[in-house]
Each structure stands twice: as C-alpha cells, then as structure tokens.
Amino acid sequence: MKNHLPLTRRKFIRTTAASSVALGWLGSGQAPRVLAATADKPALLGGTPAHQGGWVSWPQWRAEWEPKMLEVWRSRHWFRGSGTHVAEFEKGYAKLLGAKRCLATSSGTTALIVGLHALDVDAGDEVIVSPYTFSASYNAILSLKALPVFADTDPATLTINPALIESRITERTRAIMPVHIFGMPCEMEAINAIARKHKLAVIEDACQAWLAEYQGRKCGTLGDLGTFSFQESKHLPSGEGGAITSMSEELIDKCDSYHNCGRAVGTNQGTGCFTRGVNYRMTQAQAVLLQLQFDKLVQETEVRRANADYLSANLGKIPGITPVRLPANSRPVWHLYSFRYDASRFNGLSRDQFARAMGAEGVPCGGVYREQYYEGLLDEAIASRGFKRLWSPERLKAYRDSFPELKGNKQVCETTVSFVQSMLLADRRAMDDILEAIRKIQAHSAALAKA
Ligand SMILES: Cc1ncc(COP(=O)(O)O)c(C=O)c1O
C-alpha cells in the first residue's frame, strides 16, 4: 500500500508555523509537570487540546539585523563579485564547521550539482544514494544524466544502511551520496571505508545537518564534499542559498570555477572562461543574512538537542513509539524530530488517524517522505532519449524492477511520524504537552480508531 500524506515537508513546516506565537524557553530548574493523560478526553472526541498557544513561527526576523541588511541593499553591490560579503560568509561557515574551505551557492540543489560535477560524475555514471530524502538528492544526480541507485534505508536510523551499499556497486558507480536526513548523521565510518575500498567519491547531502556531529567532526567535513541548504525552512535560512564544504582546496577550487561560469578562481568579471560552468552564485544580501544568524544557529541547536533528548527519553517509554537509533558518538541537530509509530499498539489507529488526532491536540505532526521512486520522476528519466542512449534496456529494466527491494524504506515511509524543528524551540512544558497528547491518544485509541 502506498501512503499518501496530505502535506509536503515544506508545506508541513509552513502549516505548523502558521498561527503560532513566539515562545520563550524556560530554564532547566523548572519543576516537572504532573501529567493527567488518561483523565481527559482527546480533543478529537470533545476534550481539551493538550497544547494551546501555537508554536514558534519560522523563519524569524530580528529588528537588529535591519541596519546591516539595508546597508547591503543601499550599497547597490549585490552581486558576489562586487563586494566581500560572500567570501566572508564562506570563511565564517568553514570555521563554524571546522572545514578547510567553503563555497557559497544559490541553493542546496545547486551545491549538489556543482559538487557532483567537481567529483567528475558524468553522463552514464551511477551514484549510490539514500532513498529516504528530499527529491533534490535524486534530481541533482539526474541533472548530470547519472543514475541515482538506491541502497535501502535502515528503519532503525532512517539513514542509508551501509551493509547494503556494496551490493549496489557496478562498474559505472562513481560516488556515494549519504543523506544526513533530519540532521541525523549517517554511519560515515562504514560508508567511507566502502568508498575507499572501491575508489568511490563521497558527497554528503548535509542539506538538513548544519552543525551535526559524528565522532567529533561536523557533518559536511566527513566525505570528499559536503553540501548544505539555506532555504527558508532551514535552521540557517536566507530564503534560498547553499554551500559546499571540504577539507580539499583543490575540490573547492573546481567547484568555484564551475559555479561561476567556468571562470578562474577569484575572477568575477569578464568573458575568459577556461572550463565548463554555470551561474549558481550566492548574492551579497543572502551572505549577510546568513552571517547575522551564526550565533543564533549555535544557540538554537543546543535548545533543539535538549528538547529532543527529553522527548526521546520519554517517548521510548510509550509502547508503540520507537525513537530513532543514532550512530555512536554522534550529535544530531533535528531538522525534524522523528519516531516510528506502531499502529498495533494503538488499537489499529492508523498513522494518519494518529496525526489527525495529534493535530487536534495542538501538536501538528505527520509522515514526511513517500516512496518517491514510484512517483514519476525516475520513470520519466529512464524513458528519456538521453538515458536510453546511456544505458542498455536490460540495465534500465533491472533498475526499475529493483525498487520493491527497498523494504526498509517502505516501512520508514509508512510508519515514521515527525515534528518540525521549530517545535523543538519551545519550552519544556510544551514538550510535556506533546507527551501528554500521545499518551491521551493511546489511552483512547480504540474510540479514535472508530471515530
Ligand atoms: C536532504 C535535502 N537535500 C537537498 C535539498 C535541496 O536544497 P534546496 O532546497 O536549497 O535546493 C534539500 C532541501 O530541502 C534537502 O532537504
């Protein structure tokens, strides 16, 4: 059964943020709240909602940012080549991550495209990627006329299962693209070991993983290249925007030329282009807005972590709710906070019925990604003239026929429930409201399943 959820991730984030009020967070000395979960009826059956007052809205604006933003607009130096703001952002972001270099781009998608090109992914190549991701991970590979080959998702971690990568390698495989989905690091040690063994490049899709850590290093510095998104819903937003990070000067120089019309590094004017290129440059205003939010990102990351840890410790005690397993010695950043939902422990209340009941409690949640490989984009790609020229009919048929093997991913798509990141910026009392809502729904799940 394919699951169809009513909201895309971004719509889900907007819907959650709408009608919200800004909430301050309380200190850790706050007394624990006494929960009276079963005493009250679920809101969907006429009870009082567990949470009232909305949630932190996103993105946020601070009046104190206005002078710096006005200054850049009034300067009329908006293009990266006519000022220093983009280069300053790159230095600052690299420092924040402990990366040697950073290149700013126009979006996360363009960061992926530029990165794949710099790693020499070419038409007819294959890239192994996690199926549980935003479609941009697939699309960046497809845009280079390469084939995204899926290694199944581990239902315990929601990330690519490293044990299933090697069986997907063919003589055409050029790179592996692990996706740190929802800001949860992939098992990079195992992935890098496979890449080294088979001489493959690794490009991290860290588009949701700003400041996430794995074994003491930041995501985006663990593979050959890391890529980030600063789209409006992200923890570090500038409407649109992206970045590529690396420990390799040479790779970032390649990315720099390609993203800037093929010009030599540091050349911003003129027509002398020595290599192929596109224009995926960041603007000065985006760079200023991003730098203004660095400290905010660092502070909020800790608040999200503390609230996520509190939720995980308590959700794990509720039968039928399984928090995500994280790699040892890792620190996620929770772009979405997700857990697995077992309807059989809720009297058969389906995941979508559960989400509806939670919404009525004032706690919006839902599934996020569907089995997107069935939704048309891959069928369209493999039916295209170019792909038919590049692969044999047998390979394309075997590729299409392999999707039902992604059983872990199917399970994840059908049973995962997520809260958006801005909810984790609320106070501890609001986290208790979330727990109370779930306990209340579980206690009344038989009645809710029939409602
Ligand atoms: C996992 C992942 N990869 C890539 C992207 C693409 O980023 P952008 O929207 O900035 O192009 C996103 C954005 O949502 C994402 O979540």
The ligand as a Tripos MOL2 file, in Angstrom:
@<TRIPOS>MOLECULE
LIG
   16    16     1     0     0
SMALL
NO_CHARGES

@<TRIPOS>ATOM
      1 C1         18.0570   16.4280    2.0300 C.3       1 LIG1
      2 C2         17.9910   17.6140    1.1070 C.ar      1 LIG1
      3 N1         18.7880   17.6380    0.0290 N.ar      1 LIG1
      4 C3         18.7840   18.6810   -0.8240 C.ar      1 LIG1
      5 C4         17.9510   19.7570   -0.6330 C.ar      1 LIG1
      6 C5         17.9320   20.8620   -1.6420 C.3       1 LIG1
      7 O1         18.1320   22.1110   -1.0860 O.3       1 LIG1
      8 P1         17.4890   23.4300   -1.7570 P.3       1 LIG1
      9 O2         16.0340   23.4080   -1.4790 O.co2     1 LIG1
     10 O3         18.1980   24.5490   -1.0480 O.co2     1 LIG1
     11 O4         17.8000   23.3900   -3.1940 O.co2     1 LIG1
     12 C6         17.1060   19.7750    0.4770 C.ar      1 LIG1
     13 C7         16.1940   20.9010    0.7000 C.2       1 LIG1
     14 O5         15.1560   20.7880    1.2830 O.2       1 LIG1
     15 C8         17.1160   18.6770    1.3670 C.ar      1 LIG1
     16 O6         16.3120   18.6440    2.4190 O.3       1 LIG1
@<TRIPOS>BOND
     1     1     2 1
     2     2     3 ar
     3     2    15 ar
     4     3     4 ar
     5     4     5 ar
     6     5     6 1
     7     5    12 ar
     8     6     7 1
     9     7     8 1
    10     8     9 2
    11     8    10 1
    12     8    11 1
    13    12    13 1
    14    12    15 ar
    15    13    14 2
    16    15    16 1
@<TRIPOS>SUBSTRUCTURE
     1 LIG1         1 GROUP 0 **** ****
